[in-house]
Amino acid sequence: MDQNKLTAMTVGDLSGLLEKKELSSAEICTAYINKVKETDPTIQAFLALDEKHVMDAAAEADQR
């Protein structure tokens, strides 16, 4: 799925896709990490982004 489309979806929509196994937590996290990397140089909202921790947590969630 297109990453811009993913980051524009509601939490409810994302949750529904996760429940139906049409989307993984890793895919969602990757989309948001990329969005942060794209926009943060301009808005400077993040002090740090721990990608490894995020992706490890996503992988754990996907195993459940």
C-alpha positions as CSV (number, residue, x, y, z in Angstrom):
1,M,0.0,0.0,0.0
2,D,1.2,3.5,-0.7
3,Q,2.9,5.0,2.3
4,N,1.2,8.4,1.9
5,K,-2.1,6.7,1.9
6,L,-1.2,4.8,5.1
7,T,-0.2,7.9,7.0
8,A,-3.4,9.6,6.0
9,M,-5.7,6.8,7.3
10,T,-7.4,6.9,10.7
11,V,-6.4,4.7,13.6
12,G,-9.7,2.9,13.2
13,D,-9.0,2.1,9.5
14,L,-5.5,0.9,10.3
15,S,-6.8,-1.2,13.1
16,G,-9.3,-2.9,10.9
17,L,-6.7,-3.7,8.3
18,L,-4.4,-5.1,11.0
19,E,-7.2,-7.3,12.3
20,K,-7.9,-8.7,8.8
21,K,-4.2,-9.3,8.3
22,E,-4.2,-7.0,5.3
23,L,-1.5,-4.9,6.8
24,S,1.3,-5.4,9.3
25,S,2.5,-3.3,12.1
26,A,5.9,-3.2,10.5
27,E,4.4,-1.7,7.3
28,I,2.6,1.0,9.3
29,C,5.7,1.8,11.3
30,T,7.9,2.0,8.2
31,A,5.4,4.5,6.6
32,Y,5.4,6.7,9.7
33,I,9.2,6.5,10.1
34,N,9.6,7.6,6.5
35,K,7.1,10.4,7.0
36,V,9.0,11.7,10.1
37,K,12.3,11.6,8.1
38,E,10.6,13.5,5.2
39,T,8.9,16.2,7.3
40,D,11.0,16.6,10.5
41,P,13.8,18.6,8.9
42,T,11.3,21.3,8.3
43,I,9.1,21.1,11.4
44,Q,11.8,19.9,13.9
45,A,9.3,18.1,16.1
46,F,11.5,15.1,17.1
47,L,14.6,15.2,19.2
48,A,15.3,11.5,18.4
49,L,13.8,8.7,16.5
50,D,14.7,5.2,17.6
51,E,13.9,3.2,14.5
52,K,15.3,-0.1,15.8
53,H,13.1,0.0,18.9
54,V,10.0,0.9,16.8
55,M,10.6,-1.9,14.3
56,D,11.4,-4.4,17.0
57,A,8.1,-3.5,18.7
58,A,6.3,-3.8,15.4
59,A,7.8,-7.2,14.7
60,E,6.7,-8.4,18.2
61,A,3.2,-7.1,17.6
62,D,3.0,-8.8,14.3
63,Q,3.8,-12.1,15.9
64,R,0.8,-12.0,18.1
